[in-house]
């Protein structure tokens, strides 16, 4: 049903292709657009999503994303909303986009859908403050919390929350739309349901998701965030961490040093911003990117991109019709026959760009499975 929005503006998120186009319509950052005619979701008008992760239903994580504000007449469907007027806000990088998605889910979980009531039939609260205890809920929309060490908080119902603030704790959810969080060290937060969040802020922790549209995040050191479901996000901001995705249209991101971000699903992105890190993709149409020094970005899927912007780093592509790009000082790239490599030569000391050249791996001048570095404007084979 179409109706007039009485609020001045409704904010959300929208995805685009590399040219900032959506369904062949060209958008520009900061511009406002007005649709003349009927407004109907999936048919006509300007569409966007309130939940950032819902955008991945239409545009994979390798796309461009912006914040938007809709106003005027609107029509809403299951996972998106359509307005007669839209204003294009700031472009959002991949890491921040994931952060907005996690914040959105947590915000909804803290709303009226999850209540704190001691004596109701279907909305219950089980809590433990002593060590080595067990708090569990099997009904829908429940809350199980532990503040003591060596504790367990478990939920098997939908729209549930299980939290742990003590060390050596476990918070698990098997229901949909659930949240399992740990703020203590040596903890584990797991979700097997859909649209779930598992988060860890402590050291040596694990956050895992096996459901769709899920997020597993770690901000502590020596942590692991894993996703096996589609349209998922696994992020690590701590050092010596691992973020892995085996589902489609997923994101695995690391901002800490000596970290690994891996994706085995199609249309995925694995990114690293720390030094001595690895970003790897085995799915098609994927991106593996590294911005730290002495790092490796590799893709084994077809139509993929491996990029490194750090010095002394490597970019590798093993799939067909793929590109390996290095922009750092004394970095190297390699791939299979038919692929392309983009090499950058920089001056010493200043690291200013001296030249950039593109080469096709033809098996004659440029050999396959051989690293090349750009020196004196020539592609020079280097040791593996």
Secondary structure as GFF3:
##gff-version 3
##sequence-region A 1 384
A	DSSP	beta_strand	3	4	.	.	.	ID=ss1
A	DSSP	beta_strand	10	16	.	.	.	ID=ss2
A	DSSP	beta_strand	21	22	.	.	.	ID=ss3
A	DSSP	beta_strand	25	26	.	.	.	ID=ss4
A	DSSP	beta_strand	32	34	.	.	.	ID=ss5
A	DSSP	beta_strand	46	48	.	.	.	ID=ss6
A	DSSP	alpha_helix	52	55	.	.	.	ID=ss7
A	DSSP	beta_strand	64	76	.	.	.	ID=ss8
A	DSSP	beta_strand	81	92	.	.	.	ID=ss9
A	DSSP	alpha_helix	94	109	.	.	.	ID=ss10
A	DSSP	beta_strand	125	128	.	.	.	ID=ss11
A	DSSP	beta_strand	134	137	.	.	.	ID=ss12
A	DSSP	beta_strand	143	146	.	.	.	ID=ss13
A	DSSP	beta_strand	152	155	.	.	.	ID=ss14
A	DSSP	beta_strand	161	164	.	.	.	ID=ss15
A	DSSP	beta_strand	170	173	.	.	.	ID=ss16
A	DSSP	beta_strand	179	182	.	.	.	ID=ss17
A	DSSP	beta_strand	188	191	.	.	.	ID=ss18
A	DSSP	beta_strand	197	200	.	.	.	ID=ss19
A	DSSP	beta_strand	206	209	.	.	.	ID=ss20
A	DSSP	beta_strand	215	218	.	.	.	ID=ss21
A	DSSP	beta_strand	224	227	.	.	.	ID=ss22
A	DSSP	beta_strand	233	236	.	.	.	ID=ss23
A	DSSP	beta_strand	242	245	.	.	.	ID=ss24
A	DSSP	beta_strand	251	254	.	.	.	ID=ss25
A	DSSP	beta_strand	260	263	.	.	.	ID=ss26
A	DSSP	beta_strand	269	272	.	.	.	ID=ss27
A	DSSP	beta_strand	278	281	.	.	.	ID=ss28
A	DSSP	beta_strand	287	290	.	.	.	ID=ss29
A	DSSP	beta_strand	296	299	.	.	.	ID=ss30
A	DSSP	beta_strand	305	308	.	.	.	ID=ss31
A	DSSP	beta_strand	314	317	.	.	.	ID=ss32
A	DSSP	beta_strand	323	326	.	.	.	ID=ss33
A	DSSP	beta_strand	332	335	.	.	.	ID=ss34
A	DSSP	beta_strand	340	346	.	.	.	ID=ss35
A	DSSP	beta_strand	353	360	.	.	.	ID=ss36
A	DSSP	beta_strand	372	375	.	.	.	ID=ss37
A	DSSP	beta_strand	378	381	.	.	.	ID=ss38
###
